[in-house]
Amino acid sequence: MPWFPIGEFGPVMKGLIIGLLGIIHVYLAQFAIGSGMLLLYFETRGRDRDDRLYRTFVDGFFKYLVLVSFVLGAVTGVGMWLTAIQVSPRTIGAMVSEFQWIWATAWTFFCLAIVAGYAFYRVAARLDDRGRRTLLVMYVAASWGGLFWINGILSWQLTPGDWPATRSMWDGFFNPGFWPSLGFRTISAAATAALAACIAINLMPTLSTEDRRTLVNRSAHLLAPMALMPIFGIWYFATMPEDSRSWVLGGSPAMTLFLALAGGSSALIGGYAVFGLLRRKLYINGATATLLCLLAFGATAGAEFVREGVRKPYTVRGFMYSNGLTQEQAEQARREGAVKDDPYPLRDAKDYPNAQLRRGAKVYRRLCASCHTWDGANGIDHLASGWSVEQRRINFAKLQMTKPFMPSFAGDAADVEALVQLSAWRRAGRPTTWGVSEDAGVMAEISADLNEAGVLPIFRGAAK
């Protein structure tokens, strides 16, 4: 089995770090894609109607696009990759290995978008109408093209379709969730840009109140496609595996709440857009526009949390578990032990009174640390605080039965007992001496529980 260097983040759960960076980056990416659509729409209107107001807005708004999206988007993108390869290197490795040419294509589109965007920023004022439109068309096509290619890889993680059987790149890319996810993200991008434009319009001091009203009403046209969001959302929901749908339908309260956050925020924005901006043509000030943008960020955060969460116990559905092990490797670890060939020493090895506790620390690092901490966010100390030692043995050995959204325990009986003893030692206050648990009867019971649970996940209503 492959081994990767260990990244530790103290009491902060690894998933929270990559999740926070990912949500910010996705929101900025949506802003960048939608802004291109908005600016091209305004540029076209300015040409057809010979209205310099639209041209003024396009030139002014592009500065915000460059500062916010190109700069902050690039920083968060690099930060997301840096943390992702520490949190889940095997998942990232699989994504790159299986879709290397898709990634190369996507990055080519990203490069084209950046070149077209900076070219427009620097020389648009000196270009004629055709030159300006050409650069904007290039930017819109390249930025949306990047979304197209990345969307296939991201949706593959939850709905890989026939890929686990065929291992065909195209089967994985054009998976069941590809089209509804692409439509939903495109609409989200347009809506995000329209709301951000309303903020920028209120920050442009040279505009009159009537000019601002005109630009706000025109920007609101990109909010109209939000009427299609429920269709794409239901379509995407229908492509999910049955057990994944069960998480958001009450199986996981957190998933249900975040889905409600995403849906409720989107509904509020869509309602305001339809009845306030499109029908009554209201003008919104900077404070209201900022509030709507925050609601949009909340919708993005909720949707991304659900997208990540419903894959449990996988990071790639039917292929790789959340701890980075494939099904075959989990079976191997069940036979041979989870840390048999672990090449990395413990940083605090001297703090553990015996070898069994040190083994437990390595088991935790291998099987648990990708999603849990000990006493911080999602901490094992807190989650198992009410369990006796006997309950911990049973619950760890039958992990996928204890918590159906967790993978099975990929280790042998000695690994289970090592983790149980480590947990008990921590609960006792980490005394300087601690006995070794080697009772043959206990090991036999743990082995029986492991065999009863099996290695495959237990989904709601059936074992698969």
C-alpha positions in Angstrom: 0.0 0.0 0.0 1.3 3.5 -0.7 2.2 5.8 2.1 2.4 9.5 2.1 4.0 12.1 4.5 1.7 13.0 7.4 0.1 16.5 7.6 -1.1 17.5 11.0 -3.3 20.5 11.8 -3.7 20.3 15.6 -7.3 20.6 16.9 -8.6 21.7 13.5 -10.2 18.9 11.5 -8.5 18.6 8.2 -11.8 18.6 6.3 -12.6 22.0 7.7 -9.5 23.5 6.3 -9.9 22.2 2.8 -13.6 22.9 3.0 -13.2 26.5 3.9 -10.6 27.2 1.2 -12.7 25.2 -1.3 -15.9 27.2 -0.6 -14.1 30.5 -0.9 -12.4 29.4 -4.1 -15.6 28.0 -5.6 -17.4 31.3 -4.9 -14.6 33.4 -6.4 -14.5 31.1 -9.5 -18.3 31.5 -9.9 -17.8 35.2 -9.7 -15.1 35.1 -12.4 -17.2 33.0 -14.8 -20.4 34.9 -14.3 -18.7 38.3 -14.5 -17.5 37.4 -18.0 -21.1 36.7 -19.1 -22.3 39.9 -17.5 -19.6 42.1 -19.1 -20.1 40.6 -22.5 -23.9 41.2 -22.2 -23.2 44.9 -21.2 -20.6 45.3 -23.9 -23.1 44.1 -26.6 -25.8 46.4 -25.4 -23.5 49.4 -25.4 -22.6 48.7 -29.0 -26.1 48.1 -30.2 -27.6 51.2 -28.5 -24.5 53.4 -28.6 -24.8 53.9 -24.9 -21.6 54.8 -23.2 -23.0 54.0 -19.8 -22.5 50.3 -20.4 -19.0 50.8 -21.7 -18.1 52.8 -18.6 -19.4 50.1 -16.3 -17.5 47.4 -18.2 -14.2 49.2 -18.0 -14.8 50.0 -14.3 -16.1 46.6 -13.2 -13.1 44.7 -14.8 -10.8 46.2 -12.2 -12.9 44.5 -9.5 -12.8 41.3 -11.4 -9.0 41.3 -11.7 -8.5 42.3 -8.1 -11.0 39.9 -6.5 -11.0 36.9 -8.9 -7.7 36.8 -10.6 -5.7 37.6 -7.5 -7.7 36.1 -4.6 -8.9 33.3 -6.8 -5.4 32.3 -7.7 -4.2 32.5 -4.0 -7.1 30.4 -2.7 -6.7 27.9 -5.6 -3.0 27.3 -4.8 -3.9 27.1 -1.1 -6.6 24.6 -1.8 -4.3 22.3 -3.8 -1.6 22.7 -1.1 -3.9 21.6 1.7 -5.7 19.0 -0.4 -2.5 17.0 -1.1 -1.8 17.0 2.6 -5.3 16.1 3.7 -6.2 13.5 1.0 -3.1 12.8 -1.2 -4.5 9.5 -2.5 -7.8 11.0 -3.6 -6.0 13.9 -5.4 -3.5 11.4 -6.9 -6.4 9.3 -8.3 -8.1 12.4 -9.7 -4.9 13.5 -11.5 -4.0 9.9 -12.6 -7.4 9.1 -14.0 -8.1 12.5 -15.7 -4.6 13.8 -16.5 -5.5 15.0 -20.0 -8.8 16.5 -18.7 -6.8 18.5 -16.2 -4.3 19.5 -18.9 -7.3 20.7 -21.0 -8.8 22.6 -18.1 -5.6 24.3 -17.2 -5.2 25.4 -20.9 -8.6 27.0 -20.6 -7.6 28.7 -17.4 -4.5 30.1 -19.0 -6.5 31.4 -21.9 -9.0 33.1 -19.6 -6.2 34.8 -17.6 -4.4 36.0 -20.8 -7.7 37.3 -22.3 -8.7 38.9 -19.1 -5.5 40.7 -18.5 -5.3 41.8 -22.1 -8.7 43.3 -21.9 -7.8 45.0 -18.6 -4.7 46.6 -20.1 -5.6 47.5 -23.7 -9.4 47.5 -24.0 -9.6 51.3 -23.9 -7.5 51.4 -27.0 -9.4 48.8 -29.0 -12.4 49.2 -31.3 -15.7 47.5 -30.6 -14.8 44.3 -32.4 -11.5 43.9 -30.5 -13.2 44.4 -27.2 -15.9 41.9 -28.0 -13.3 39.4 -29.2 -11.4 39.5 -26.0 -14.6 39.2 -23.9 -15.8 36.3 -25.9 -12.5 34.6 -25.5 -12.6 35.2 -21.7 -16.2 33.9 -21.4 -15.5 30.8 -23.5 -12.3 30.0 -21.6 -13.6 30.6 -18.1 -16.8 28.6 -18.7 -14.8 25.9 -20.5 -12.6 25.5 -17.4 -15.9 25.0 -15.4 -17.0 22.4 -18.0 -13.9 20.3 -17.6 -13.5 20.6 -13.9 -17.2 19.9 -13.3 -16.8 16.4 -14.8 -14.1 15.5 -12.4 -15.9 16.8 -9.4 -19.2 15.2 -10.2 -17.3 11.9 -10.9 -16.5 11.6 -7.2 -20.1 11.1 -6.2 -21.6 9.6 -9.4 -18.9 7.8 -11.3 -21.4 5.9 -13.4 -19.9 3.0 -15.3 -16.3 4.0 -14.5 -15.7 1.5 -11.6 -16.3 -1.3 -14.1 -14.9 0.1 -17.3 -12.2 2.4 -16.0 -12.9 4.5 -19.1 -12.0 8.2 -18.7 -15.0 9.3 -20.6 -17.4 7.1 -18.7 -16.1 8.8 -15.5 -16.2 12.2 -17.0 -19.7 12.2 -18.5 -21.2 10.6 -15.4 -24.8 10.8 -14.4 -24.3 14.0 -12.3 -22.4 15.8 -15.0 -25.1 17.8 -16.8 -27.3 18.8 -13.8 -24.2 19.9 -11.9 -22.9 21.9 -14.9 -26.3 23.6 -15.3 -26.6 24.4 -11.6 -23.1 25.8 -11.4 -23.5 27.9 -14.5 -26.7 29.5 -13.1 -24.9 30.1 -9.8 -22.1 31.8 -11.6 -24.4 34.2 -13.4 -26.3 35.0 -10.2 -23.1 35.6 -8.2 -21.8 38.0 -10.8 -25.1 39.9 -11.0 -25.1 40.5 -7.2 -21.5 41.4 -7.1 -22.1 43.9 -9.9 -24.8 45.6 -7.8 -22.2 46.2 -5.1 -19.7 47.6 -7.6 -22.3 49.9 -9.2 -22.8 51.5 -5.8 -19.1 52.0 -5.4 -18.7 53.9 -8.7 -18.8 57.6 -7.6 -19.2 59.1 -11.1 -22.6 57.5 -11.7 -25.9 59.3 -11.1 -28.7 57.6 -9.2 -30.6 57.1 -12.5 -27.5 55.5 -14.1 -27.1 53.2 -11.1 -30.8 52.2 -11.3 -30.4 51.4 -15.0 -27.3 49.3 -14.5 -28.8 47.4 -11.5 -31.9 46.6 -13.5 -29.8 45.3 -16.4 -27.6 43.3 -14.1 -30.7 41.6 -12.6 -31.3 40.0 -16.0 -28.6 37.5 -15.1 -30.6 36.5 -12.1 -33.6 35.3 -14.2 -32.1 31.9 -14.9 -32.4 31.1 -11.2 -35.9 30.0 -12.0 -34.3 26.9 -13.5 -32.3 26.1 -10.3 -35.0 23.8 -8.8 -35.1 21.7 -12.0 -31.3 21.2 -12.0 -31.3 20.6 -8.3 -33.9 17.9 -8.4 -32.2 16.3 -11.5 -28.9 16.2 -9.6 -30.6 14.9 -6.5 -32.1 12.1 -8.6 -28.6 11.0 -9.9 -27.3 10.5 -6.3 -27.0 7.0 -5.0 -29.9 6.0 -2.8 -28.0 6.1 0.5 -26.5 9.5 -0.4 -30.0 10.9 -0.8 -30.9 9.4 2.6 -28.2 11.6 4.3 -29.9 14.8 3.2 -33.4 13.5 3.8 -32.9 13.1 7.6 -30.2 10.5 7.8 -27.6 13.1 8.8 -29.0 16.2 10.5 -26.0 18.3 9.5 -26.5 17.4 5.8 -30.2 18.2 6.1 -29.5 21.6 7.7 -26.9 22.6 5.1 -29.2 21.6 2.3 -31.9 23.8 3.9 -29.3 26.6 4.1 -28.5 26.3 0.4 -32.1 26.0 -0.7 -33.4 28.7 1.6 -30.7 31.2 0.6 -31.2 30.6 -3.1 -35.0 30.9 -2.7 -34.7 34.3 -0.9 -32.3 35.6 -3.6 -34.5 34.3 -6.4 -37.7 35.7 -4.8 -36.1 39.1 -4.4 -34.8 39.1 -8.0 -38.1 38.1 -9.5 -40.5 40.3 -7.5 -38.2 43.2 -6.6 -35.6 43.6 -9.4 -37.2 42.1 -12.5 -40.9 42.9 -12.0 -40.8 46.1 -9.9 -37.4 47.2 -11.1 -36.3 48.3 -7.7 -33.0 49.9 -7.0 -30.8 48.3 -4.3 -28.1 50.1 -2.4 -24.7 48.7 -1.5 -25.8 47.4 1.9 -28.7 45.3 0.4 -26.5 44.1 -2.4 -23.8 43.0 0.1 -26.5 41.1 2.1 -27.6 39.3 -1.0 -24.0 38.4 -1.8 -23.6 37.0 1.7 -26.8 34.9 1.2 -25.3 33.7 -2.1 -22.1 32.7 -0.3 -24.2 30.8 2.3 -26.0 29.0 -0.5 -22.6 28.1 -2.1 -21.2 26.9 1.3 -24.3 24.8 2.0 -24.3 23.2 -1.5 -20.5 22.4 -1.3 -20.8 21.0 2.2 -23.6 18.7 1.0 -21.7 17.7 -2.2 -18.7 16.7 -0.1 -20.7 15.1 2.7 -23.1 12.8 0.7 -20.1 10.9 -0.7 -19.5 9.3 2.7 -18.0 6.8 3.4 -16.1 7.5 0.1 -14.1 10.2 -1.4 -14.6 8.6 -4.8 -17.9 6.6 -4.8 -17.3 2.8 -4.9 -13.6 3.2 -5.3 -11.8 5.0 -2.5 -12.8 5.5 1.1 -12.5 8.7 3.1 -9.3 7.4 4.8 -7.7 7.0 1.4 -7.9 3.2 1.1 -9.4 1.3 -1.8 -11.6 -1.7 -1.2 -8.7 -4.1 -1.9 -6.4 -2.2 0.4 -8.9 -2.3 3.2 -9.2 -6.1 2.8 -5.4 -6.4 2.9 -5.2 -4.2 6.0 -7.8 -6.4 7.7 -5.6 -9.4 7.1 -2.2 -7.9 7.8 -2.9 -4.9 10.1 -3.3 -1.3 9.2 0.2 -0.1 10.1 2.4 -3.1 9.3 4.6 -1.2 6.9 4.1 2.4 8.2 7.4 4.1 7.5 6.8 7.2 9.4 7.7 7.6 13.1 5.5 9.3 15.7 6.6 12.8 16.6 5.6 12.2 20.2 6.6 8.6 20.5 8.2 9.1 23.9 4.9 10.3 25.4 3.3 6.9 25.1 4.0 4.4 28.0 4.1 1.3 25.8 4.3 -0.1 22.3 0.6 -0.9 22.1 -0.3 2.8 22.6 2.2 3.8 20.0 0.6 1.3 17.6 -2.8 2.8 18.5 -1.5 6.3 17.6 -0.4 5.0 14.2 -3.7 3.3 13.6 -5.5 6.6 14.4 -3.2 8.5 12.1 -3.8 6.0 9.3 -7.5 5.3 9.6 -9.0 8.2 11.5 -7.0 11.4 11.2 -8.4 12.4 7.7 -11.8 13.2 9.2 -11.2 13.3 13.0 -9.1 14.9 15.7 -8.7 13.6 19.2 -10.0 16.5 21.2 -10.8 19.2 18.7 -13.3 19.5 15.9 -15.1 16.1 15.3 -12.9 14.8 18.2 -12.9 11.1 19.0 -12.5 11.9 22.8 -15.9 13.7 22.6 -17.7 11.4 20.2 -16.8 8.3 22.3 -16.9 9.9 25.7 -19.9 7.9 26.8 -18.7 4.5 25.7 -17.2 2.0 28.0 -14.0 0.0 27.0 -16.2 -2.9 25.9 -18.4 -0.6 23.8 -15.4 0.9 22.1 -14.2 -2.5 21.1 -17.5 -3.4 19.6 -18.2 0.0 18.0 -14.7 0.3 16.5 -14.8 -3.3 15.1 -18.2 -2.7 13.7 -17.5 0.8 12.6 -19.7 0.9 9.5 -22.6 -0.5 11.6 -22.0 2.0 14.4 -22.0 5.0 11.9 -23.1 4.0 8.4 -21.4 7.0 6.8 -18.0 5.7 8.0 -15.9 3.1 6.2 -15.3 -0.2 7.8 -12.4 -0.6 10.3 -9.4 -1.5 8.0 -7.3 -3.3 10.5 -7.0 -6.5 12.5 -8.0 -7.2 16.1 -4.7 -6.0 17.5 -5.3 -2.6 15.7 -8.7 -2.3 17.3 -7.4 -3.1 20.8 -4.5 -0.7 20.3 -6.9 2.1 19.4 -9.3 1.3 22.2 -6.4 1.3 24.8 -5.1 4.6 23.4 -8.6 6.1 23.8 -8.9 4.8 27.3 -5.4 6.1 28.2 -6.3 9.5 27.0 -9.6 9.5 28.9 -7.7 8.5 32.0 -5.6 11.6 31.7 -2.5 10.1 30.0 -0.8 8.5 33.0 2.9 7.7 32.8 2.3 4.0 33.2 -0.3 1.9 31.4 -0.7 -1.9 31.1 -0.7 -3.8 27.9 -4.0 -5.5 26.9 -3.2 -8.9 25.4 -6.1 -11.1 26.7 -6.7 -13.9 24.1 -10.4 -14.0 24.8 -10.7 -10.3 24.1 -8.8 -10.6 20.8 -11.1 -13.5 19.8 -14.2 -11.4 20.5 -12.9 -8.5 18.5 -12.0 -10.8 15.6 -15.5 -12.2 15.7 -17.0 -8.7 15.6 -14.7 -7.7 12.7 -15.7 -10.8 10.8 -19.4 -10.2 11.5 -19.2 -6.6 10.2 -17.1 -7.5 7.1 -15.1 -5.0 5.1 -17.8 -3.5 2.9 -19.8 -0.4 4.0 -23.3 -0.9 5.4 -25.8 1.3 3.6 -29.3 2.1 4.8 -31.5 -0.9 4.5 -28.9 -3.3 2.9 -25.3 -4.4 2.9 -23.6 -3.8 -0.4 
